[in-house]
């Protein structure tokens, strides 16, 4: 299990670097990537994490509403985290625009790195429960970290930072999922909290997909394309879940 965790977290490392490279070279495809990633991130909680959490809750005689409470908490936690740390946009003349102050870009990129650490930790937690759950979470994280790498470069450059500084933040964002996954290996006693951890991560993924990536997809491409591509991502996870469950 530990080997799977480390290997898949390293793939997220590569996915983040690839996203940063694409952003530095050509950002024109970001809307399509964000839409697909949003579909994946929304589907994983609905088809994998929440069903697994509810099954665990039933086996441990934990009320189902507690699972939903933790899901809500996970959603609100990432929402608050973004509002507190993400200063990448400001309102000007009635419109939201990217800020131009370099420190704001660093804060925004640091937020993405913190998200990535939690994502890596989620991979390890998934493998504590089941290989299938761990693999599906890793799939979601990989698809999320590619646009994360794009966002890191974009936020830094749009805030007036140099390409060298932007690449440094990209490396930080890329390594944090590996650190999170490694931390999950050495933290013992997770099994008794899996029902809460899985539902907490489900809420976080729902936030990232519905409130973070989907709006960006609609900003970067047409509504029809965003809907179609996000639906493809949604269906990919649904089919993969059904296939793996056979």
N, C-alpha and C positions, 0 to 999 in steps of 0.2 A: 504493500500500500504506500509506504513511504517513497519508494522508487517512482511509482506512478505520480505521486504528488509533486516530486521534484522535477521530473521530466516535463510534465504538463505546465508547471509554473515557468520552466525555462522557455517553453513555446510561447507563453504570454509575453515573456521578455522579448523574444524575437518579433512578435506581432506588434508590440509597442514601438520598437525601433523601425519596423517597416512602415507603420503609420506616420511616424515622424519624418521618414525619408520622403514619403509621398507628399506630405504637406509642404516640405521644403522645396520639392521639385514642381509639384502640380497639385493644387487643391481642388480642381474642378470636379472630381468624382466624390467629394466628401459627402454630399447630400445622399447619394445612393448607398454609400457605406454606412452612414448614420441610420438610414431607414432600415436596412437589413439588420443591423445590430440591435435596433430598437425592437424589432419583431422577435429576435432571439431572446433578448432580456426580459420581455414581457411573457413570453411563452414558458420559459424555464420555471419561474415560480408557480405558474398555473398548472403545469403538467407534471412537474417533478417535486419541487421543494415543498409546496403546500400539501399535496397528497401524502408525501413521506412524513411530514410533520404530524398530520392528522392520524396516520397509522400509528406512529410512535405514541402519540397522546392517548389513543385508545388502548394500546398495550400497557401503558403506564398509569391508566386511570386518571388522566389529566383532562380537564374540561376542554372541549373544542374551542370555546370562546377565548381561552388563554392563548391558543395558537394564533388566533386572529388579532388579539391584543398585541402580541409580539410582532406580527406582520405590520400592523399599523405603526408600532414603535420604530421598526426598521425603516419604514418609509419616512416618518417624521425626522428621524435621526439624520439621515442623509440630506433631507430638505433643510434642516437647521444648519448642518455643517456647511452646506453650500452658501446659505445666506450669511453665515458668519465669516467665512473665509474667502468666498469667491467674489472678488471685486473686479472681475474682468469686464463688466459692463456698467455703464452709467446712463442715466436718463438726461437727455439734452434736447431742448426744443421739441418736447413731446415724443421723442423717439429714444429707443435704447441703442446705445452705440458702445463699441469696444473702447475701453479707456486707453490713454496714451502714456500713463505714468509707468515707468519700468518696474517699480516695486509692486504695482498691482498685478503685472504679469507673473511675477515670482509667486505672489500669494495664490493666484489662480492655478498656476502649474503645480504648486505645493498641494493644493486641494486635490488635484487629479492624482498625485502620487499617493496621498493618504487613502483615497478611494481604492487605488490599486493594491495597497497593502491589505486592506480589508478583503478585496477580491481574492488575493492569494491565500489569505487565511481561510476564506470560504471553501476553496478547493480542498485544503487539508481537512476541514470539518466534514465535507462531503465524503471523503474517503474513509473517515472514521466510521461513517454510517454504512456505506455500501459503495462498491466499485461503480455501479451504474450511476448513482447520485453524484459521486465525485467526477466522473467523466462528463456528465451533462453540465455540471457547474463549470468545469474547466472549459467546455465548449462555449458557454455563455461569456466567460471571462475573456477568452481569446478574441471573440468577436467584438467584445466591448473595448479591449485594450488597443485594437488597431485604430479606431477613431480617437481613443484617448491620446495616443501618440500624436495624431494629427492635431488634436486640440492643444496639446502642450506646446508644440512648435508655433501654432497659429497665435495662441494667447501671448506667448513671449514676444514674437516678432511684432504683433500688432500693438504691443505696449511699449515699443521702442527699444527692446533689448537687442543685443548683437546676436548673430547666428551662433557664435561660440557659446554664449551664455544659454541660448535656447537649447543647444545640444546637451549641455550639462544637465539642464532640467529634464530633458528627454531621457537621459541615462538614469537619473533618479527615479523617474516615473517607471522606467522599464525594469529596474532592479527591485522595486518595492513588492511586486507580486511574489517574487522568489523569496524575499525576506518574510513575507506574510505566511507563505506556504511552509517555510522552514520553521517558523515559530509554532505553527500548529502541530508539528511533529514532536516538539519538545515539551509542549504544554500537555500534561496528563490530566485525566479525569474529565475529558470532554464528553464522554459517552452519556453521562447522566444529564447533560444539558443540551443534547443534540436537538431535542424537540423544540427548544426555544431558539437555539442558534440557527437552525434551518429556516424557521419561520421569520426570524429577524432578517436574515439575508434575503429571503423572499421579498420582504417589504422594500429592502434597499434596491434590489434588482428592478422591481416594479417602478420605483421612483426614477432610476437611471434611464429606463427604457421609455416610460410614458412622459416624464416631465423634463428630461434632459435631452435625450437623443432625438425623439420624434419632433419637437419644435425646431431643433437645428436642421433636421432633414427637410422640413417644410420651408425653412429659410433658404436652403441651398438648392432645392430642386422643385419641380412642379408638384402640386398636391396629388395628382394622379400617379405620378412616378413614385412618390414617397409612400402612398398607400399600397401600391402594387408590390413594391420591393419589401416593405415591412411585413406584408402578408406572406411573402415567400419565406422570410426569416421565421415567422410564426409557424408556418407549416413544416419547415425543415425540422424544427424541434419537436413538433407533434409527431411527425413520421418517425424521427429517430427514437423518440420515447416509446412509441408503439413497437418498433422493431426490436429495441433492446429488451423490452419487457417480455417478448415472446419466449 
